Amino acid sequence: MSEIMTVNGPITADQLGITDYHEHLYVEPPTWLHARDPDFALDSVEKSAEELKSFAKAGGRTLCELTAVDFGRNTAKIKAIADLVPEVNVIMTAGYNRPHYMGRWAHSVSEADMIRDTVRDCLIGMDGTTIKAGIIKCGTEYNNFNDTAQKLVRVAAAAHLETDRPVITHTTAGTMGYEQAGLLIEKGVAPHRIALSHMDRNLDLPDHKRITALGVYVGYDCFGKSKYGPESRRVTALRDMLDSGHGQRVLIGNDLGRPSYWRSYGGGPGLDYVLTQFRDRLMAEGFTEAELTMLLVDNPRRFFAGEA
């Protein structure tokens, strides 16, 4: 069984419980990005802890913090948040988000140096601490798998082979997931150690099914965000994936990486949305407790445990 590394040390798969596979708790975005859109900044330990407590109260036990170094990761702040809500396991990420946030640095730093830094974050500690990453991240741009994005994917694959940390990718608007998976597998990553985020931004279910047929996980994490289309489409997609036998390769998250999504900042729907309002809707529409347990508990447990 693979080691599952949290900000407070290793845990077993049985300790994961209900898991949000893709989330953000504290973000210090690049200066240029913050100037363009201040809504990217999650910069209050207290407000983040308040949201995390609501997640715990709703039954959440593990949260994957997917803020990569190029998007404004702050390990000390995330550890402080986790310490205020000790009943929740917080898993952080190594690796990189996508070329867009890296700028020229993505081209000037060698692939070998990126691999070294990613492995260090997993085995020694991140940002000058001894807190180790439990996930490796990489990502691509919208409908574009350019040379720099391929570099990030190769870095993630190489670091995975040295550390055994699972890989969770960023897809921009749900595109290039199949290509990401293909290169990761080509470079030696087992399909069941790969999860592709934001796939419900592009509800092309035949594409999702050809990905899950490989053994790769697709991540759905846009719940409660009507700007990405009505919730009914995501509910229908989940129903289809379950009924067609692909539900065992779906992970659930919420990706609430903006203060406007958090009640503690005066927004919504809040970090407990999937476990409260959305869960209630699924139950009202005929989803069973067993199906929800599979999506929220069993699938992430198998993913992090490294079970095929």
C-alpha positions, 0 to 999 in steps of 0.5 A: 500500500502506498504511503499517503502523506498529509501535512501532519505526516503519513496516514493509512488509506482507511483514515481518509474517509470522505475526501475532497480530491481537489481544493484550495485553502490558501493562495498567494497568486502571482502579483500580475495575476492578483492585479488582474483578478484579486478574486484569486487570493485566499489570504486569511488563515482564520477564514480558511479554517472557518470553511474547513470546519464547515467541511468537517462538520458535514462529514469531510475527513480529507481535503487535497490542497492543490495549490502548486508553487507557481500559483502561490503555495504557502506551506506554513499557512496551510499547515496553520489552517490544518492545525486549527481543524485537526479532524481533517487530513490535509494533503498538499501538492508538489509539481506545477499548475500550468505554463500560463502561471509560470511565465518565462521561468517555465522555459529557463529552468531545466527539466532535471531541476524541476524533477529535483525540486518536485522530488525534494518537495515530496521526500524532504519538505516544501518551501523550506519546511519539513512538510512533505507533499502527498500529490504531484501536479502538472497541467496544460492549457486550453486545447493545447498540449505545447512543448512546455506543458509536455515538459511539466507532464514529464516532470510529474511522471519522473517525480512519481517514479521516484516518490510513488506520489499519485499524479493529479493534473490540471486540465484547462476547461476539461481539455487535453486530458486524454493526451495528458494521460497518454504521456504520463502512461508512456513515461511509466505512470500506472493509469490508476495513479493518475487523476485528471481535474476539471473534466466536468468543465467539458462534459464530453462523456465518450471522452471521459469513458475512453479515459476511464477505460484506460484505468485513469480517474476523471475528476468532477469539481465544478459543483455549485458553479452555475457559470459553468452550466446548470447543475443538472448537467453535472448530475446527469453526467454522474448518473451516466458514468455510474450506470455505464460502469465507469463510476469507479473511476470518478473522483469528487471535489469542489475546487473553490479557489476564490473568496467569492466561492466561500461563505466566510468571505461573504460568497458561496456556495461554501466548502461544505456544499458537496456534502450538504446541498449537492448530496441532498440533491443527488439523494432526491434524484435517486442516487443511493448511499452506496453510490455516494460512498463509492464516489466520496470514500471508496474511489479516493481510498483506492486512488491514494492506496495505489490499488489497481 
